[in-house]
Amino acid sequence: MYITELGEFGLIERIQEGCLVEPKRVIKGIGDDAAVLPYHPGYLLLVSTDMLVENIHFTCETATPWEIGYKAVAVNVSDIAAMAGVPGEIVISIGLPPQAKVEFVDELYQGIKECCRSFGINIIGGDTVASPKAIVINITILGKVETEKVLYRSTARPGDLLLVTGDLGGSAAGLDLLLDPRPLNAELANQLKKRHLRPLPRVKEARVATEIPGLTAADDISDGLATEIREVAKASNVGALIYAERIPLSPGLKEVAEVYGKSPLDYALFGGEDFELLWTCRPEAAERISQEVKRVCGTPVTVIGEIVPPEEGLKLLYQGQKIPLPAGGYNHFKP
């Protein structure tokens, strides 16, 4: 059997059996945006890690070293935000080709440190090795969250509403513009490219939202909205109905979709790397969460669907018709 036959998520399921040798020391292991461990009284320790590989997650032709470094940290911070936590420290392991220039590494770490300063993160160690074929950056992040505020993927329930922060599809559109430039308004193109290269993790938004009773589950939108909804539904053993017309599209997405012959909805559902947050909440809490996050952070929060019993499956309400939610989103080992 080849890895492509399993896919990324099938491979994770296959290897996670038997990983916890001492399960009493772990509150949540594999299967969420971050692992959760006991910490100080009243707090939990969050641990997550993400790897960026040259020509898979970035290219040196389409991103500056500063942007590569900044994003390497930001994607990790987003995992902590998904759990409603506060980021703390990171360790960095980096593999560099021997011919890499010192100036490249200097600029890379300028981007890393800038993102760290934005979120109050300390760099406390790591490892540096030779990598003969590609640049590899792996960051492990620690964070903390109050015991009563932590959010998981597995706690959504029928009757909850689905919410997203910000807007969707802009990062995938920006990636198209980076890889295959086409004539488009220069200001719009730069905004979408920036959306892909410099994501803004929603730490503050999550912290504000958890002050309001009613949030039930969360995930960050890294592999596309459709994939994240599937993850929440599977972990919580529920179904979901998504209102296609209510999904907030990034500004300019329709223009880009027309240029590339794609659907704006496809960008939003399957594009990935928006690093917005997907929340579920009790219906009575949705309006207050939306209002408070908008007031404090300036970030819109939109109701895009509802959680339904598992037997109803995953459906998309599109032009008045309920259709099965197509599979999609980023998968590292998809053929």
C-alpha positions as CSV (number, residue, x, y, z in Angstrom):
1,M,0.0,0.0,0.0
2,Y,1.2,3.5,-0.9
3,I,0.7,6.6,1.3
4,T,-1.4,8.1,-1.5
5,E,-3.9,5.4,-1.0
6,L,-4.4,6.5,2.6
7,G,-4.1,10.2,2.2
8,E,-2.8,12.5,5.0
9,F,-5.7,12.0,7.4
10,G,-5.9,8.3,6.9
11,L,-2.2,8.1,7.6
12,I,-2.6,10.1,10.8
13,E,-5.4,7.7,11.9
14,R,-3.2,4.7,11.2
15,I,-0.2,5.9,13.2
16,Q,-2.0,7.3,16.3
17,E,-2.9,3.9,17.8
18,G,-0.7,3.2,20.7
19,C,0.9,6.6,20.9
20,L,-0.1,7.2,24.5
21,V,2.0,5.0,26.7
22,E,1.0,7.0,29.8
23,P,-2.4,8.4,29.0
24,K,-3.0,9.8,32.5
25,R,-0.5,12.5,31.6
26,V,-2.4,13.7,28.6
27,I,-5.8,15.4,28.5
28,K,-6.0,15.6,24.6
29,G,-3.5,14.0,22.3
30,I,-3.6,13.6,18.5
31,G,-6.8,14.8,16.8
32,D,-7.1,18.5,17.5
33,D,-5.3,21.8,16.6
34,A,-3.1,21.4,19.7
35,A,-2.4,18.8,22.3
36,V,-3.6,19.6,25.8
37,L,-1.7,18.7,29.0
38,P,-2.1,19.5,32.7
39,Y,-0.5,22.8,33.7
40,H,-0.8,25.2,36.7
41,P,-4.0,25.1,38.7
42,G,-6.8,26.6,36.6
43,Y,-4.8,26.4,33.4
44,L,-4.0,23.9,30.6
45,L,-0.8,23.6,28.6
46,L,-1.2,23.7,24.8
47,V,1.4,22.2,22.4
48,S,1.4,22.3,18.6
49,T,3.8,22.0,15.8
50,D,3.8,22.8,12.1
51,M,6.4,22.2,9.3
52,L,7.0,24.3,6.2
53,V,8.8,22.6,3.3
54,E,10.2,24.5,0.3
55,N,8.2,24.0,-2.9
56,I,5.4,22.4,-0.9
57,H,4.4,25.3,1.5
58,F,6.4,28.1,-0.1
59,T,8.8,28.9,-2.9
60,C,11.7,31.4,-2.7
61,E,10.5,32.8,-6.0
62,T,7.1,33.9,-4.7
63,A,7.9,34.8,-1.1
64,T,10.6,36.8,0.6
65,P,12.7,35.2,3.4
66,W,10.9,37.6,5.8
67,E,7.5,36.4,4.7
68,I,8.5,32.8,4.9
69,G,9.7,33.3,8.5
70,Y,6.7,35.3,9.5
71,K,4.2,32.7,8.2
72,A,6.1,29.8,9.8
73,V,5.3,31.3,13.2
74,A,1.8,32.5,12.3
75,V,0.5,29.1,11.3
76,N,1.5,27.8,14.7
77,V,-0.1,30.7,16.5
78,S,-3.3,30.0,14.7
79,D,-3.5,26.5,16.3
80,I,-3.3,28.0,19.7
81,A,-6.0,30.5,18.8
82,A,-8.2,27.6,17.7
83,M,-8.0,26.3,21.3
84,A,-8.8,29.8,22.7
85,G,-5.3,29.9,24.1
86,V,-2.6,32.5,24.5
87,P,0.7,31.7,22.7
88,G,3.9,31.6,24.8
89,E,7.2,30.1,23.6
90,I,8.5,28.4,20.5
91,V,11.4,26.2,19.5
92,I,12.6,26.2,15.9
93,S,14.2,23.5,13.9
94,I,15.5,24.5,10.5
95,G,17.1,22.6,7.7
96,L,19.2,24.7,5.2
97,P,21.0,23.8,2.0
98,P,24.8,24.4,2.4
99,Q,24.7,27.0,-0.4
100,A,22.1,29.1,1.5
101,K,23.3,32.7,2.1
102,V,23.7,34.1,5.6
103,E,21.6,37.1,4.4
104,F,18.7,34.8,3.7
105,V,18.8,33.4,7.2
106,D,19.1,36.9,8.7
107,E,16.0,38.0,6.8
108,L,14.1,34.8,7.6
109,Y,14.7,35.3,11.3
110,Q,13.6,38.9,11.0
111,G,10.2,37.7,9.9
112,I,10.1,35.1,12.6
113,K,11.0,37.6,15.3
114,E,8.5,40.2,14.0
115,C,5.6,37.7,14.3
116,C,6.9,36.7,17.7
117,R,6.9,40.3,18.9
118,S,3.3,40.7,17.6
119,F,2.1,38.0,19.9
120,G,4.5,38.2,22.9
121,I,6.3,34.9,22.0
122,N,9.8,33.9,23.2
123,I,12.1,31.9,21.0
124,I,13.7,29.5,23.5
125,G,15.7,27.0,21.4
126,G,15.7,24.6,18.5
127,D,18.0,22.9,16.0
128,T,19.8,23.8,12.8
129,V,20.9,21.2,10.3
130,A,22.0,20.8,6.7
131,S,19.2,19.9,4.2
132,P,20.7,19.1,0.8
133,K,17.6,19.6,-1.3
134,A,15.2,22.0,0.3
135,I,14.6,24.5,3.1
136,V,12.6,23.0,6.0
137,I,11.3,25.0,8.9
138,N,9.6,23.2,11.8
139,I,8.2,25.2,14.8
140,T,6.8,23.8,18.0
141,I,4.7,26.2,20.0
142,L,3.6,26.2,23.6
143,G,0.5,28.1,24.9
144,K,-1.8,28.2,27.8
145,V,-5.6,28.4,28.3
146,E,-7.9,28.6,31.3
147,T,-9.4,25.1,32.0
148,E,-12.9,26.4,31.6
149,K,-12.2,28.2,28.3
150,V,-10.5,25.6,26.2
151,L,-12.2,24.7,22.9
152,Y,-12.1,21.4,21.1
153,R,-13.3,20.0,17.8
154,S,-15.2,17.3,19.5
155,T,-17.8,19.2,21.5
156,A,-20.2,20.5,18.9
157,R,-23.8,19.4,19.3
158,P,-27.0,19.4,17.2
159,G,-28.7,22.8,17.4
160,D,-25.4,24.7,17.5
161,L,-24.8,27.4,14.8
162,L,-21.7,27.5,12.7
163,L,-19.7,30.8,12.7
164,V,-16.6,32.0,10.9
165,T,-14.4,35.0,11.6
166,G,-13.3,37.3,8.8
167,D,-13.7,36.2,5.2
168,L,-12.7,33.2,3.2
169,G,-10.9,32.4,-0.1
170,G,-8.5,35.2,-0.2
171,S,-5.4,33.2,0.6
172,A,-6.0,30.6,-2.2
173,A,-6.7,33.5,-4.6
174,G,-3.5,35.1,-3.6
175,L,-1.6,31.9,-4.1
176,D,-3.0,31.7,-7.7
177,L,-1.8,35.2,-8.3
178,L,1.7,34.4,-7.0
179,L,2.1,31.2,-9.0
180,D,0.3,32.2,-12.2
181,P,0.2,36.0,-12.4
182,R,-2.5,37.4,-14.6
183,P,-3.8,41.0,-15.4
184,L,-5.7,42.3,-12.4
185,N,-6.0,45.5,-10.4
186,A,-2.6,45.9,-8.8
187,E,-3.9,47.0,-5.4
188,L,-6.4,44.1,-5.2
189,A,-3.7,41.6,-6.3
190,N,-1.3,42.8,-3.7
191,Q,-3.9,42.6,-1.0
192,L,-4.7,39.0,-1.8
193,K,-1.0,38.1,-2.1
194,K,-0.5,39.6,1.3
195,R,-3.4,37.6,2.7
196,H,-1.6,34.4,1.6
197,L,1.9,35.4,2.7
198,R,1.1,37.2,6.0
199,P,-1.9,35.5,7.7
200,L,-3.2,37.1,10.9
201,P,-4.0,34.5,13.6
202,R,-7.2,35.3,15.4
203,V,-5.9,35.0,19.0
204,K,-7.6,38.2,20.3
205,E,-10.9,37.2,18.6
206,A,-10.9,33.8,20.3
207,R,-10.1,35.4,23.7
208,V,-13.0,37.8,23.4
209,A,-15.5,35.2,22.2
210,T,-14.7,32.9,25.1
211,E,-15.8,35.6,27.5
212,I,-19.3,35.0,26.3
213,P,-21.0,31.8,27.4
214,G,-22.1,29.6,24.5
215,L,-19.1,28.7,22.4
216,T,-19.0,24.9,22.1
217,A,-16.3,23.9,19.6
218,A,-13.6,25.3,17.3
219,D,-11.1,24.7,14.5
220,D,-8.8,26.9,12.5
221,I,-9.3,27.1,8.8
222,S,-6.0,25.9,7.4
223,D,-7.0,23.2,4.9
224,G,-10.2,24.8,3.7
225,L,-13.6,25.4,5.2
226,A,-15.1,22.1,3.9
227,T,-12.2,20.1,5.5
228,E,-12.5,21.8,8.8
229,I,-16.3,21.3,9.0
230,R,-15.7,17.6,8.3
231,E,-13.1,17.5,11.1
232,V,-15.5,19.0,13.6
233,A,-18.4,16.8,12.4
234,K,-16.3,13.6,12.7
235,A,-14.8,14.5,16.0
236,S,-18.2,15.5,17.5
237,N,-20.2,12.8,15.8
238,V,-22.6,15.3,14.2
239,G,-23.8,16.5,10.8
240,A,-23.8,20.0,9.4
241,L,-25.8,22.2,7.0
242,I,-23.8,25.0,5.5
243,Y,-25.5,28.0,4.0
244,A,-23.5,28.6,0.8
245,E,-24.8,32.2,0.2
246,R,-23.8,33.3,3.7
247,I,-20.2,32.3,3.5
248,P,-18.2,35.6,3.6
249,L,-16.0,35.9,0.6
250,S,-12.8,37.9,0.6
251,P,-13.0,41.3,-1.2
252,G,-12.1,40.9,-4.8
253,L,-12.6,37.1,-4.8
254,K,-15.2,37.2,-7.6
255,E,-12.9,39.2,-9.9
256,V,-10.1,36.8,-9.3
257,A,-12.3,33.7,-9.8
258,E,-13.5,35.1,-13.1
259,V,-9.9,35.7,-14.3
260,Y,-8.9,32.1,-13.4
261,G,-12.1,30.4,-14.5
262,K,-12.9,29.3,-11.0
263,S,-15.8,29.6,-8.6
264,P,-15.6,32.0,-5.7
265,L,-17.3,29.4,-3.5
266,D,-14.7,26.8,-4.4
267,Y,-12.0,29.2,-3.2
268,A,-13.8,29.7,0.1
269,L,-14.7,26.0,0.7
270,F,-11.6,24.3,-0.6
271,G,-8.8,26.8,-0.9
272,G,-7.3,26.7,2.5
273,E,-4.7,28.8,4.5
274,D,-7.2,31.5,5.4
275,F,-6.4,30.9,9.1
276,E,-9.7,32.2,10.2
277,L,-11.6,30.4,13.0
278,L,-14.6,28.1,12.6
279,W,-16.7,28.1,15.8
280,T,-19.9,26.4,16.9
281,C,-22.1,28.0,19.5
282,R,-25.5,27.8,21.1
283,P,-28.1,29.8,19.0
284,E,-28.7,32.3,21.8
285,A,-25.0,33.3,21.9
286,A,-24.3,33.9,18.2
287,E,-25.4,37.5,18.0
288,R,-23.6,38.6,21.2
289,I,-20.4,36.8,20.1
290,S,-20.6,38.5,16.7
291,Q,-21.2,42.0,18.2
292,E,-18.5,41.7,20.9
293,V,-15.8,40.4,18.6
294,K,-16.6,43.1,16.0
295,R,-16.6,45.8,18.7
296,V,-13.3,44.8,20.4
297,C,-11.4,43.5,17.4
298,G,-13.1,45.0,14.4
299,T,-13.4,41.5,12.9
300,P,-16.7,40.4,11.5
301,V,-18.2,37.1,12.6
302,T,-20.8,35.4,10.3
303,V,-23.3,32.6,10.9
304,I,-22.8,30.2,8.0
305,G,-24.8,27.1,9.0
306,E,-25.9,24.8,11.7
307,I,-25.0,21.6,13.4
308,V,-27.5,18.8,12.8
309,P,-27.9,15.1,13.9
310,P,-25.2,12.8,12.4
311,E,-27.7,10.9,10.3
312,E,-28.4,14.1,8.3
313,G,-24.8,14.1,7.1
314,L,-22.9,17.1,5.7
315,K,-25.0,19.2,3.3
316,L,-24.6,22.5,1.5
317,L,-27.7,24.6,1.1
318,Y,-27.0,26.1,-2.4
319,Q,-29.6,28.0,-4.5
320,G,-32.4,26.5,-2.3
321,Q,-31.3,22.9,-2.7
322,K,-29.5,20.7,-0.1
323,I,-26.6,18.9,-1.8
324,P,-23.9,16.7,-0.2
325,L,-20.9,18.8,0.8
326,P,-18.2,17.9,-1.8
327,A,-15.0,16.5,-0.4
328,G,-12.1,18.9,-0.9
329,G,-9.4,20.9,0.8
330,Y,-5.6,20.4,1.1
331,N,-4.3,16.9,1.7
332,H,-0.5,16.3,1.6
333,F,-0.7,12.8,0.1
334,K,-3.7,13.2,-2.2
335,P,-2.7,11.8,-5.7
